[in-house]
Amino acid sequence: MNTPLWSPSQDRIDGSLLTAFLHRAERKYKVSLPTYDAAWDWSVQQPDDFWTMVWKFCEVRSQGKPGPALQTDDTLIDAMFFPKAQLNYAENLLQRRGNGKAIIAHSEDGRRQVLCWDELYDQVSRLSRALKELGVEKGDRVAGFMPNIPETVIAMLATTALGAVWSSCSPDFGTQGVLDRFGQIEPKVLFTANGYHYNGKAFDSLETVSDLLPKIPSIQQVIVVPYIKGDVDLSGLAGKGLMYRSVIHDQPRKPLKFTHVSFNDPLFIMFSSGTTGVPKCIVHRVGGILLQHLKEHQLQGDIQPGDRLFYFTTCGWMMWNWLVSALASQATIVLFDGNPVYPDANRLASIAQKSSVTHFGTSAKYIDACAKADVEPVKTHDLSKLRTIFSTGSPLSPQNFDYLYASWKADCCVSSIAGGTDIVGCFVGGNPIGPVYRGQSQKRHLGMNVQAFNTAGEAVTNEPGELVCLSPHPSMPVGFWNDPDRERYHAAYFETFDNIWHHGDLIEIKDTGGVVFLGRSDTTLNPGGVRIGTAEIYRQVEPISEVLDAVVVAQDWDDDVRIVLFVKLREGVQLDDGLIKRIKSEIRTNTTPRHVPAKILAVDDIPRTKSGKIVELAVRDVIHNCPVRNQHALANPEALALYKDLVELST
């Protein structure tokens, strides 16, 4: 269907940062960029001009002249951006001053905390000096085992102000999950809260940290934030415990001295999900993350100074890093720690109203849960300030595009963004000067030469293909930790197609220029040799009201594979012949007979990662009696037991 669900007004187009950017680029480079597609063509054909323009337009702060934007010998993996630039990530996020709001933080227990720009700068300055006195210097790792609260942002900025490297994970990880991550990178200092809130309960974090310390001897100090109520007992921290408040208050108020580093020096270490082995430690560069996020926020998301960006995320998901970077665009960031549906599914809409959110972000799974719970903020909340809704984590179904426009806000850009931890950013997503089409990410992002490759390595449109990126992009990782020859890095992204980034997603690029995500390549279903993306089936199942959640996998069967669909049903609903027939009919009618599952079985739960992604590979391994490693990376690892030794799968 080529009828847009929404199109921006001319005033909105004229007032967008993207329009201002394109006009400036036209004058500077004597080019004509009348449309987004023309701008995209220019951005991938003239990457040096494009990224130089992004640097100047977004007013990146650095020492000296940044030099050429791109240095490459045509080997994508070795491409270097701005090799002469010296800059500091934290300096770029802390350039604004005054009493305006920098951070608004909401806690599940009802607390609301506000930090102005001057307060944020002062606390980062104090903590950064304290870390320096503790011996933290350029290249050292500092880790956060923290909830999504202002102190986590402050700790990250204080770390990166010194040229040190930040890494974090969610506080709901157990000891082994944290050890699998931080044990590899050997941090010098660990930040932790004394606990966190979830679903109306308080959970202790210090016991996990106490178990962890003997196993990560590199940790010299543990700085504890008293977040949950009660006395904070540091006795289990082997004499390494320091109270956050004391560390901050012991420092005088002084200007912050930023350590300038190379554009390509490390900034963040992110972790893969770890559901198929020990998590990969992905090292990201200072300038690459800053420049990519500035582009995505300002040009693709139209986040302007004074706007308010909320994203529901934990500190273990890359969207936390993406959210915090919006400070560099002089926007207010809105945080939330807790369960997004506690005490009810209106919680996030209430935060959006109370904090006058202009840009609201969450997972596709959360949106689907709201749709199934009949949440209708359009009737209950004032979202008049809201201009954009971001969705990521998994494909947003066409039906949930409809739901957002009907039940959240009609005059709003629904921006389905997609990329990953691998680049801490997006390959595709928003276009603030163009229409939104049902079920599609609006456009390929500027500067990202994304194509869909068939099995012959040919670019195709209007048919499924592998997501590849032909151009270098600044947020490509430096590499993996402890991978000096970059063999694992090369194998992860450059082995499938020579000198081409292969991301591992199955996509379809439409005539509109929009992109539809069909699922992960490694979970593609191949009955009879026909490639079927799992998202194609989920899209048909999600609208069925009786089905709360689902996972689809391929089971080896008679020298081929067959499709097996597991569904989690509403309370009181039985998977009888009538419902099975209706599910199959819905899939067959809207796709092909090849998509129809051979088996549909009811289960009590669907296993997901802590960031909400369905773990299809783990389910597939269980039903084939293969071991699943690192189950602690899952939010609900006990769910895997539901799929073991199912008699129904033997017939």
Secondary structure as UniProt FT lines:
FT   HELIX           10..14
FT   HELIX           17..29
FT   HELIX           36..45
FT   HELIX           47..57
FT   TURN            58..59
FT   STRAND          70..71
FT   HELIX           76..78
FT   STRAND          80..81
FT   TURN            83..84
FT   STRAND          86..87
FT   HELIX           89..93
FT   STRAND          101..107
FT   TURN            108..109
FT   STRAND          112..116
FT   HELIX           117..133
FT   TURN            134..135
FT   TURN            138..139
FT   STRAND          141..145
FT   HELIX           150..161
FT   TURN            162..163
FT   STRAND          165..169
FT   TURN            171..172
FT   HELIX           175..185
FT   STRAND          189..193
FT   STRAND          195..198
FT   TURN            199..200
FT   STRAND          201..204
FT   HELIX           206..212
FT   HELIX           213..215
FT   TURN            217..218
FT   STRAND          221..225
FT   HELIX           235..237
FT   TURN            238..239
FT   STRAND          241..243
FT   HELIX           244..249
FT   STRAND          261..262
FT   TURN            263..264
FT   STRAND          266..271
FT   STRAND          281..285
FT   HELIX           286..294
FT   HELIX           295..300
FT   TURN            305..306
FT   STRAND          308..311
FT   TURN            315..316
FT   HELIX           318..324
FT   HELIX           325..329
FT   STRAND          332..337
FT   TURN            340..341
FT   TURN            345..346
FT   HELIX           347..354
FT   TURN            355..356
FT   STRAND          359..363
FT   HELIX           364..372
FT   TURN            373..374
FT   HELIX           377..380
FT   TURN            384..385
FT   STRAND          388..392
FT   HELIX           398..407
FT   STRAND          413..416
FT   STRAND          418..420
FT   TURN            421..424
FT   STRAND          425..429
FT   TURN            432..433
FT   TURN            438..439
FT   STRAND          443..444
FT   TURN            446..447
FT   STRAND          450..453
FT   TURN            455..456
FT   STRAND          465..469
FT   TURN            474..475
FT   STRAND          479..480
FT   TURN            481..482
FT   TURN            484..485
FT   HELIX           487..493
FT   TURN            498..499
FT   STRAND          501..509
FT   TURN            511..512
FT   STRAND          515..520
FT   HELIX           521..523
FT   HELIX           527..529
FT   HELIX           534..541
FT   TURN            542..543
FT   TURN            545..546
FT   STRAND          547..557
FT   TURN            558..559
FT   STRAND          560..569
FT   TURN            571..572
FT   HELIX           577..590
FT   HELIX           593..595
FT   STRAND          599..602
FT   STRAND          608..609
FT   TURN            610..611
FT   HELIX           616..623
FT   TURN            624..625
FT   HELIX           631..633
FT   HELIX           637..643
FT   TURN            644..645
FT   HELIX           647..650
//
